């Protein structure tokens, strides 16, 4: 009769079944991660609706819509964020990080081992079967998942920070185009100014109070102004092509038309408040904080990997049974008759050679890797040094940001002050001097050199104002990058602060 020898195995069966059922189906869906990254980008750039994975037809339609009219700086940034191939490729890192997070929470697959041993003389095969599961995952998965979550958060912040850098480069190129277009307009106006002086010198010559030298000097100034128009037009075209490349456009760059924005504004007086905003909103600081948290979770995981493997499972064994010999009925009848003292039929059941019923055993088992030689000391030390390194880099970054923000504030305030000074003081005075010089020349009280000098000073002042205006706009972009929020957010905060102070 078959016998089964078992060891109590309810615990092992429960563990194995729990692990198998808990494995479930894994699904990688980074949709919410893309949305979170889009929210970070909106806060940093002021542009909403930038999702890292969108239908190409939707993007193309939005691009065409934006190009139908004049582009504002924010619309140019939106266009770059939607259409920049390098940024779209970087967004895929978020999906990769989400896949890594899903993988970190999966149990190790169970192992099934079977062996079959055939008896030399034939018969029933011996079977050894083991099924085992590494349960070290039970204490390693939690810190592994937390480290992967930190890495996902770090990736989201890194991509958002990269998007903010693309936005900053786009705005710089945008204001470069505006600056060159303003210079082109000024160059054309300057040409008219020199032509006016040339007409005046010709009129004086025709009336007999001027001479050829005056006309030639005025004509030379007009020719230089005409060449300046050509040079400035080329510079404006080059600036547009640079912007079009950042926007990912293949159209003729001359099709781009920009809104002539005036971006001179008063900044908040409280440097400390702006620095505090930078510490809160700078995506690189937030990313470095996530790096610190990820390094801390990595250290916890390395401590838990001192026992890297503990497997439990079930083991089944069935013994072999030899094959019965061929039966000699006559011999068996003779033996049975002699034993009984009379003619007797042999036994129905044959006797097996080395037979007997096979024994089946079933029971739990486990295997533990003993940390005798390798106790994971090196990896623990490595993780500890990485954590210390991340903390030091965070402190260094924060110190650099403080100085960067304060420097950006100082530069922005100075640039805005200089631009206003040119606009309110130097330009009106230069215009007045030119008008007075022309009147004096027309009245015969001054020579042509006096007019040309006043004219030259006026043209220099106009170009200097354009340069100062562009510098102020570029310091806006630099301040935005330093603080991590759009300049309009800082202006709104200043207005709210002033309103609150007035109400009090």
Number of C-alpha atoms within 10 A of each C-alpha: 6 8 10 10 9 12 9 10 14 10 11 18 15 11 14 21 13 11 19 15 9 11 13 10 7 11 10 14 12 17 14 9 20 22 17 17 24 22 19 24 29 20 17 26 28 19 21 13 13 20 19 23 16 11 7 11 9 10 14 12 10 15 20 11 10 15 16 11 12 15 18 17 20 17 16 26 26 25 26 26 27 25 20 18 14 11 18 18 11 17 23 16 16 25 22 15 23 24 18 17 21 17 17 20 19 16 20 14 12 16 12 13 10 12 11 12 12 14 15 8 10 12 14 15 17 18 16 17 15 19 18 22 25 22 21 19 22 10 14 21 18 16 21 22 20 20 25 24 22 24 23 24 22 24 25 27 25 22 26 30 25 18 28 26 15 21 28 20 17 27 24 21 23 27 24 23 26 23 23 23 22 20 25 21 15 19 24 18 15 25 22 15 19 24 19 15 25 22 15 20 28 21 15 20 16 11 10 9 13 20 15 12 12 20 20 14 16 24 19 13 20 21 14 12 22 18 13 19 21 14 13 20 19 14 19 21 16 17 21 26 21 16 25 23 16 23 22 16 16 9 11 10 17 12 12 17 16 20 12 16 11 10 15 18 17 14 20 19 11 9 15 13 11 22 20 13 17 24 20 13 18 21 27 21 22 19 23 21 19 22 24 22 21 26 24 21 23 24 22 19 23 23 19 18 18 18 18 20 16 16 19 22 25 19 19 16 17 18 16 22 22 20 16 15 10 8 10 8 12 11 11 15 16 16 16 17 15 11 11 10 9 10 13 15 14 16 11 6 6 12 12 14 12 9 13 13 13 17 16 18 15 18 18 20 15 15 13 13 11 13 13 7 6 10 15 17 12 11 17 20 14 15 21 18 14 19 21 15 13 21 18 13 17 20 14 11 14 18 11 11 20 20 13 19 26 18 14 21 25 14 19 25 19 15 23 23 18 18 23 18 14 20 19 11 11 18 20 14 15 21 18 14 18 23 15 14 23 25 14 16 21 19 11 13 10 14 16 25 14 15 23 20 14 21 24 17 16 23 24 14 20 22 16 19 21 22 18 22 26 26 22 27 28 23 22 29 22 24 26 25 25 25 28 25 23 20 22 15 15 19 15 13 15 17 15 12 13 13 11 10 9 8 7 6
